[in-house]
Amino acid sequence: MGGPAPVVATARRAVRAAVADLVPGTRVLVACSGGADSTALAAATAFVAPRAGLRAGAVVVDHGLQPGSADVAATAAARCRDLGLDPVEVRRVDVPSTGDGPEAAARTARYAALDAAAAAHGAGAVLLGHTLDDQAESVLLGLARGAGARSLAGMPARRGAYRRPFLGLRRAQTEAVCRALGLDWWDDPTNAGPPLRSQVRARVVPALVDVLGPGAVPALARTADLLRDDADLLDALAADLLAEALVAPRTDPAPGSTVVLDVATLAAAHPALRRRALRTAALRAGCPASDLFAVHVDALDALVTAWRGQGPAHLPGDRRASRAYGRLSLGPGTATRAAPHLPSAQE
């Protein structure tokens, strides 16, 4: 009796490696949208989990953004049950209209639903179906934002409870898995529509492949891998710098409260570390990460290294930064128009 198709074996190996550290009895949830990537992941997990002594279920998030989304979610859930996953639940979310844009708002709502499902079921891991193609798209979006190494590092294979077993697989491979197993999947019509990531997928990536060859997509993903270790090191050093520069308040500051930094400490630091520390300080002061861009960090850096008595720098989230008496203060201030949103590289 022959074994599985090679592409199916590849998918199963990827899942097996992703959950190898989990102790028997651990609950694992697959985030399944009904698309080829997550359907292939659900199938591979349904095969691997019981053989590893794990309990595998699934959660389907219905964003309610398209007509018939409830039917799509119900079909995806039924398919997961047919594969043997249990429990399987559908979580409907409300996606608010915010200045962050629909993609960012949907992502925030989706991860909130996944967090809630993981907590409700005591899951030790949540598996996501992002592929190597998704990783390449994230790197391109980071480049478009003028972002640094952290954004260009793309999506990590693991972050907290979340794991991405398929970051080494192409999207075509997940479709091949579904075909080999006789599984239908849902093609999201927005993949060719207006959202920015969809445009990168439908137009930018094919153009790159046409000009640079099929190796362009794996090369972009390798770029993310190479930059991730660099970004981890620089972020750790920047955190030390921020701790050194922070002028401690009398009590622990509440999130979004004013952050006060010593200018001399920042000015003496390497620019790569100083800029990272300033960005983190802006986030602590309440600036939304989705609206905080290089131009804002540039303005903060100018207050440290090129100060000529200029006024405050206006930041997203109705925050501002000002310098006085050797101190840089970041906190609530005059509202400013946020820069146009581009999706985060961790989507």
C-alpha positions as CSV (number, residue, x, y, z in Angstrom):
1,M,0.0,0.0,0.0
2,G,1.5,3.3,-1.1
3,G,2.1,6.2,1.2
4,P,0.7,9.7,0.9
5,A,1.4,12.0,-2.0
6,P,4.8,13.7,-1.4
7,V,3.3,17.1,-0.9
8,V,0.9,15.7,1.7
9,A,3.9,14.1,3.5
10,T,5.7,17.5,3.4
11,A,2.7,19.2,5.0
12,R,2.5,16.6,7.7
13,R,6.2,16.9,8.4
14,A,5.9,20.6,8.8
15,V,3.1,20.3,11.3
16,R,4.9,17.5,13.2
17,A,8.0,19.7,13.6
18,A,5.8,22.7,14.7
19,V,4.2,20.7,17.6
20,A,7.1,18.4,18.5
21,D,7.7,20.2,21.9
22,L,4.1,19.9,23.1
23,V,3.4,17.4,25.8
24,P,0.8,14.7,25.1
25,G,-2.7,15.8,26.0
26,T,-2.1,19.4,24.9
27,R,-5.0,21.0,23.0
28,V,-4.1,22.4,19.6
29,L,-6.4,24.7,17.6
30,V,-6.2,25.3,13.9
31,A,-7.3,28.7,12.7
32,C,-9.3,27.8,9.5
33,S,-10.8,30.3,7.1
34,G,-11.8,27.7,4.5
35,G,-9.1,28.7,2.1
36,A,-6.5,26.2,0.7
37,D,-3.8,27.1,3.2
38,S,-5.8,26.6,6.3
39,T,-7.7,23.6,4.9
40,A,-4.4,21.9,4.2
41,L,-3.2,22.8,7.6
42,A,-6.4,21.4,9.2
43,A,-6.0,18.1,7.3
44,A,-2.3,17.8,8.2
45,T,-3.0,18.5,11.9
46,A,-5.9,16.1,12.0
47,F,-3.5,13.4,10.9
48,V,-0.5,14.3,13.0
49,A,-2.1,15.3,16.3
50,P,-3.6,12.0,17.5
51,R,-0.3,10.2,16.6
52,A,1.5,12.7,18.8
53,G,-0.9,12.3,21.6
54,L,-2.4,15.8,21.1
55,R,-6.0,16.9,21.0
56,A,-6.8,19.0,17.9
57,G,-9.7,21.3,17.2
58,A,-10.4,24.2,15.0
59,V,-11.8,27.7,15.2
60,V,-13.3,29.5,12.2
61,V,-13.6,33.3,12.4
62,D,-16.4,34.9,10.5
63,H,-15.6,38.6,9.9
64,G,-19.0,39.2,8.4
65,L,-17.5,41.5,5.7
66,Q,-18.9,39.8,2.7
67,P,-22.4,38.5,1.7
68,G,-22.6,34.8,2.5
69,S,-19.7,34.8,5.0
70,A,-21.7,32.8,7.5
71,D,-22.2,30.1,5.0
72,V,-18.5,30.0,4.1
73,A,-17.7,29.8,7.8
74,A,-20.2,27.0,8.4
75,T,-18.8,25.0,5.4
76,A,-15.3,25.4,6.7
77,A,-16.3,24.2,10.1
78,A,-18.1,21.2,8.7
79,R,-15.0,20.3,6.7
80,C,-12.9,20.5,9.9
81,R,-15.3,18.2,11.7
82,D,-15.2,15.7,8.8
83,L,-11.4,15.6,9.1
84,G,-11.9,14.6,12.7
85,L,-11.0,17.8,14.5
86,D,-12.9,18.4,17.8
87,P,-14.0,20.8,19.1
88,V,-14.8,23.0,16.1
89,E,-16.5,26.3,16.6
90,V,-17.3,29.4,14.5
91,R,-16.8,32.8,16.1
92,R,-18.5,35.8,14.5
93,V,-16.7,39.1,15.0
94,D,-17.7,42.7,14.4
95,V,-15.0,44.6,12.5
96,P,-15.2,48.3,13.3
97,S,-14.6,51.1,10.9
98,T,-11.4,52.7,12.2
99,G,-8.6,55.0,10.9
100,D,-6.3,51.9,10.8
101,G,-8.1,50.6,7.7
102,P,-10.3,47.5,7.1
103,E,-7.4,45.0,6.9
104,A,-5.9,46.1,10.2
105,A,-9.3,46.2,11.9
106,A,-10.2,42.7,10.6
107,R,-6.8,41.4,11.8
108,T,-7.3,42.8,15.3
109,A,-10.8,41.4,15.5
110,R,-9.6,38.0,14.2
111,Y,-6.7,37.6,16.7
112,A,-9.0,38.7,19.6
113,A,-11.4,35.9,18.6
114,L,-8.5,33.4,18.4
115,D,-7.2,34.5,21.7
116,A,-10.6,34.0,23.3
117,A,-11.1,30.6,21.7
118,A,-7.6,29.5,22.9
119,A,-8.5,30.6,26.4
120,A,-11.9,29.0,26.4
121,H,-10.5,25.6,25.2
122,G,-7.3,25.7,27.2
123,A,-5.3,25.5,24.0
124,G,-1.5,25.3,24.3
125,A,-1.0,26.3,20.6
126,V,-2.9,27.9,17.8
127,L,-1.8,27.0,14.3
128,L,-1.9,29.5,11.5
129,G,-1.8,28.7,7.8
130,H,0.5,31.5,6.6
131,T,2.8,30.3,3.8
132,L,6.1,31.3,2.2
133,D,4.1,33.4,-0.2
134,D,2.5,35.3,2.6
135,Q,6.0,35.9,4.1
136,A,7.2,37.4,0.8
137,E,4.2,39.7,0.7
138,S,4.9,40.9,4.2
139,V,8.5,41.7,3.3
140,L,7.3,43.7,0.3
141,L,4.8,45.6,2.4
142,G,7.5,46.4,4.9
143,L,9.7,47.8,2.1
144,A,6.8,49.9,0.9
145,R,6.4,51.4,4.4
146,G,10.1,52.3,4.5
147,A,10.2,50.0,7.6
148,G,13.3,48.7,9.4
149,A,14.6,45.3,10.0
150,R,11.8,44.3,12.4
151,S,9.1,44.7,9.7
152,L,11.3,43.2,7.0
153,A,11.8,40.2,9.3
154,G,8.2,39.3,8.4
155,M,6.2,36.8,10.4
156,P,7.9,34.6,13.0
157,A,7.3,30.9,13.0
158,R,6.3,31.2,16.6
159,R,5.0,34.0,18.8
160,G,3.4,33.1,22.1
161,A,0.8,30.5,21.5
162,Y,0.7,31.1,17.7
163,R,2.7,28.9,15.4
164,R,3.0,28.9,11.6
165,P,4.0,25.4,10.4
166,F,3.7,26.3,6.7
167,L,6.1,29.2,6.4
168,G,8.4,26.9,4.3
169,L,5.6,25.9,1.9
170,R,4.4,27.7,-1.2
171,R,0.7,28.5,-1.6
172,A,0.7,26.2,-4.7
173,Q,1.7,23.3,-2.4
174,T,-1.2,23.8,0.0
175,E,-3.6,23.7,-3.0
176,A,-1.9,20.5,-4.1
177,V,-2.4,19.0,-0.6
178,C,-6.1,19.7,-0.9
179,R,-6.4,18.2,-4.3
180,A,-4.5,15.1,-3.3
181,L,-6.8,14.6,-0.3
182,G,-10.0,15.5,-2.3
183,L,-10.7,18.5,-0.2
184,D,-12.6,21.5,-1.6
185,W,-11.6,25.0,-0.5
186,W,-12.9,28.5,-0.7
187,D,-11.2,31.1,-2.9
188,D,-11.7,34.5,-1.3
189,P,-12.9,36.9,-4.0
190,T,-11.1,39.8,-2.2
191,N,-7.8,38.2,-3.1
192,A,-8.1,40.1,-6.4
193,G,-9.8,43.2,-5.0
194,P,-8.9,46.5,-3.5
195,P,-7.1,45.6,-0.2
196,L,-3.4,46.4,-0.4
197,R,-2.1,43.0,0.5
198,S,-4.4,41.5,-2.2
199,Q,-3.0,43.9,-4.7
200,V,0.5,42.9,-3.8
201,R,-0.5,39.2,-4.2
202,A,-2.3,39.7,-7.5
203,R,-0.1,42.2,-9.2
204,V,3.3,43.0,-7.5
205,V,4.5,39.4,-6.8
206,P,3.7,38.1,-10.3
207,A,5.5,41.1,-11.8
208,L,8.6,40.3,-9.7
209,V,8.5,36.7,-10.6
210,D,8.1,37.6,-14.3
211,V,11.2,39.9,-14.2
212,L,13.4,38.2,-11.6
213,G,12.3,34.6,-12.0
214,P,10.6,32.1,-9.7
215,G,13.3,32.4,-7.1
216,A,12.2,35.9,-6.2
217,V,9.6,34.7,-3.7
218,P,11.8,32.3,-1.7
219,A,14.5,35.0,-1.7
220,L,12.2,37.5,-0.1
221,A,11.4,34.9,2.6
222,R,15.1,34.2,3.2
223,T,15.6,38.0,3.6
224,A,13.0,37.8,6.5
225,D,14.8,34.9,8.1
226,L,18.2,36.6,7.9
227,L,16.9,39.9,9.3
228,R,15.0,38.3,12.2
229,D,18.0,37.4,14.3
230,D,19.5,40.8,13.6
231,A,16.3,42.5,14.7
232,D,16.0,40.4,17.9
233,L,19.5,41.5,18.9
234,L,19.0,45.2,18.1
235,D,15.6,45.2,19.9
236,A,17.2,43.8,23.0
237,L,20.0,46.4,23.0
238,A,17.5,49.1,22.3
239,A,15.4,48.0,25.3
240,D,18.5,48.4,27.5
241,L,19.0,51.9,26.1
242,L,15.4,52.8,26.7
243,A,15.6,51.6,30.3
244,E,18.8,53.6,30.8
245,A,17.3,56.8,29.3
246,L,13.9,56.6,31.1
247,V,13.4,59.1,33.8
248,A,11.5,57.0,36.3
249,P,8.2,58.4,37.6
250,R,7.3,58.3,41.2
251,T,4.8,55.5,40.4
252,D,4.5,52.9,37.7
253,P,3.2,54.8,34.6
254,A,-0.1,53.7,33.2
255,P,-0.1,52.6,29.5
256,G,-0.4,55.7,27.3
257,S,0.8,58.1,29.9
258,T,3.7,60.6,29.4
259,V,7.1,59.0,28.9
260,V,10.1,61.2,29.9
261,L,13.6,60.4,28.5
262,D,17.1,61.8,29.2
263,V,18.3,63.4,26.0
264,A,22.0,63.1,26.7
265,T,21.7,59.3,27.1
266,L,19.9,59.0,23.8
267,A,22.2,61.3,21.9
268,A,25.3,59.3,22.9
269,A,23.8,56.0,21.6
270,H,24.2,54.5,18.1
271,P,21.4,55.8,15.8
272,A,20.1,52.3,15.1
273,L,19.5,51.7,18.8
274,R,18.3,55.3,19.5
275,R,15.7,55.1,16.8
276,R,14.4,51.8,18.1
277,A,14.2,53.1,21.6
278,L,12.4,56.2,20.5
279,R,9.8,54.1,18.6
280,T,9.2,51.9,21.6
281,A,8.8,55.1,23.8
282,A,6.2,56.4,21.3
283,L,4.3,53.2,21.6
284,R,4.4,53.3,25.4
285,A,3.1,56.8,25.2
286,G,0.0,55.6,23.4
287,C,0.9,56.0,19.7
288,P,-0.9,53.2,17.7
289,A,1.6,50.9,16.1
290,S,-0.3,50.8,12.8
291,D,0.0,54.6,12.3
292,L,3.6,55.0,13.6
293,F,5.9,55.4,10.7
294,A,9.5,56.3,10.0
295,V,8.6,60.0,9.5
296,H,7.5,60.1,13.1
297,V,10.6,58.5,14.4
298,D,12.6,60.9,12.3
299,A,10.9,63.8,14.0
300,L,11.7,62.4,17.4
301,D,15.3,61.8,16.5
302,A,15.6,65.4,15.4
303,L,14.5,66.5,18.8
304,V,17.4,64.6,20.2
305,T,20.2,65.2,17.7
306,A,19.2,68.3,15.8
307,W,17.4,70.4,18.3
308,R,17.4,74.2,17.6
309,G,14.6,75.2,19.8
310,Q,11.9,73.8,17.5
311,G,8.4,73.1,18.7
312,P,6.9,69.8,19.5
313,A,6.7,66.8,17.1
314,H,3.1,65.7,16.5
315,L,2.5,62.0,16.6
316,P,-0.3,59.6,15.8
317,G,-2.9,58.8,18.4
318,D,-3.2,62.5,19.5
319,R,0.3,62.4,21.0
320,R,3.2,64.8,20.8
321,A,6.8,65.0,21.9
322,S,8.6,68.1,23.1
323,R,12.1,68.8,24.5
324,A,12.9,71.0,27.5
325,Y,15.7,71.1,30.0
326,G,17.5,68.1,28.7
327,R,14.4,65.9,28.8
328,L,12.3,64.5,25.9
329,S,8.6,64.1,26.9
330,L,6.2,62.0,24.9
331,G,2.5,62.0,25.8
332,P,-1.0,63.3,25.1
333,G,-1.1,66.4,22.9
334,T,-2.6,68.1,19.9
335,A,-4.3,65.7,17.4
336,T,-2.6,65.2,14.1
337,R,-3.7,63.5,10.9
338,A,-2.4,60.0,10.7
339,A,-0.4,58.7,7.8
340,P,-2.2,56.4,5.4
341,H,-2.3,52.8,6.8
342,L,-0.3,50.0,5.3
343,P,-0.7,46.5,6.9
344,S,1.6,45.3,9.5
345,A,4.3,42.7,8.5
346,Q,2.9,40.2,11.3
347,E,-0.4,39.7,9.5
